[in-house]
Amino acid sequence: RVDYVEFLQRNKPSVRSGALKEGWEARMCHKVYEELLAKDWALSDLLRRFDEGDGLVSPIEFREGLLAAELQLPEWQLNALLRAIETDAEGKLSVADFFDRFQVHYSQGEAALGHSIPESTAELLTKVGRAMIEGKSRVQAFEQIDANQDGYLDQQEFLTALSSLPGIADLTDAEKQVVWEAADVNQDGHLNYLEFCASFQVVDARSGREAEQAVEEVTGSILAVLEHNKITLKYAFSYFDSHDNGRVSVVDFKHALHALNASLQTADGAMPFTDDQLQVVVDHVETDGEGMVDWRQFLQAFQGASPS
């Protein structure tokens, strides 16, 4: 077995054009953040899972918290993600800062994938976000609006807060409703903290850089496994290449990836990729005019860097 954590620390693989379509990295990031959004944690639950009250944890503690929450992301990918997070002088990181910075890339990727909201709605969210968060952290802003302190913002709490915010007194009731509906991502009638973060951003240069690095760490680790197992993939693709012409159907391409994933399963049942991640690769693989995958070109596109 390969020690992927050690391997990934020494290699930064990449993939040439012609293997995966543009946007696959953003989609991988989305899968992680969507998992977090789906947890629908109350703010107190979110923070309590990772720290003992001061809002700071070590990267190892944070990883263990995510694993305990059964986030559908392999442990070695969590390690890759956490390597991108800046810590303070004592080796601690802010839980709130982590989620703030990670959602920056998620929101940017939503727009890149064509999931952007109307420009007028985006302007309203920006206007409201500045009024709510100015001079305070997003955790503080969220807690201030959360009148009953249940860790969620219901519609009445949110609209009441909007009515009292300086600088947006000119918002109509219809505009306030538009803001609410845009912020309630999963349409369950309340906002959890991560929905709040995704809707009302305060983006600085550090946030953008760190978010970008976090995504590069995760996608780079995925590329490393594919690159390191090119020989195994070659045998898998050859098995499905009945005409021996270097081409397989998208369905058989997916079967080959799942075969690789199963072959790398550890004794405790963990696999290097989730099913969602494999589907992202399948959805973004380049095909020819007949919808076939040139698997030789796919394998040749991977290139690993020399050990540092």
C-alpha positions, 0 to 999 in steps of 0.5 A: 500500500502507498502512504498517500499522505507522505506521497502527496507532501512530496509531489504536486501533480497536474493534468494537461489539457485534453484529459479533463474539461475546465471546471472539474476542480470547482466541482470537486470543491462544491462536493465538499461544501455541499456536504457541509451545507447538507449537515445543516448544523446549528452554529453552536453545534458547528463550533462545538464540534471542533473547539472547547470554547475559544474558537481555535483548534489544531489542524489535527483536532479539526480533521478529527471533528470533520471525520466524527461528523461523517463528512464524506471525504476520505481522510487523506483528502482532509489532510490535504485540505488542512495543509492549506489552512493558515494557523497562528503562532501556536499552530491553531486555526479559527474554525469560523475563518476556515469556513469563511474562506472555504465558502469563498471559493464555493461561491466563486465556483457557483458563478463559474458553473453557471449557477449565478443568481441575477445581478440585481439579487447579487447586488442586494446580497452585497448591500445587505451583507455589508450592512450586517457584517460591517465592523464585526465577524460573521459569527458575531453578526449571525449571533446578533440576528439569532434572537432565540439563540437556537443557532439558526435564523428563521425568516422572521428573525432575518426580516426583523434584523433587516428592518433595523440595519442602517443603510438599507432602510430603502429596501422594499418588502419585496426586495427583502423577500428576494434576499431571504429566498436567495440566502435560504439555499436548501429552501428549508425555511431557516438559514444555517451558518454556512448558508449565511456565509455563502450568501453574505461574503466579505472577501479579502485578498487573503481569503481568496488566496487561501481558498484557492490553495485549499482547492488546489490541495484537494484536487492535487491529491486526487490527481496524485492518486490517478497519476501514481496508479496509471499502470493499474488504470491502464490494465483496467482500461485495456480490459474494457477496450474490446477493440484495442483501439485506445478508446472506451465508452464513458460507461466503461471509463467509469467502471475502470475508475471504480475498479481502481478505487476498489483495488485501493480499498484499505483494511478498514474499508476506506477508499481514496475517492467518494462516488461523487468525486468519481462522477465529477471526473466522469462528467468532465472527461474529454470525449471525441465526436462519438462520445468515446474516451481516448484513455491513452491520451487521458493517462498521458495527460498526467504529470507529477512534479519531482519530489521537493 
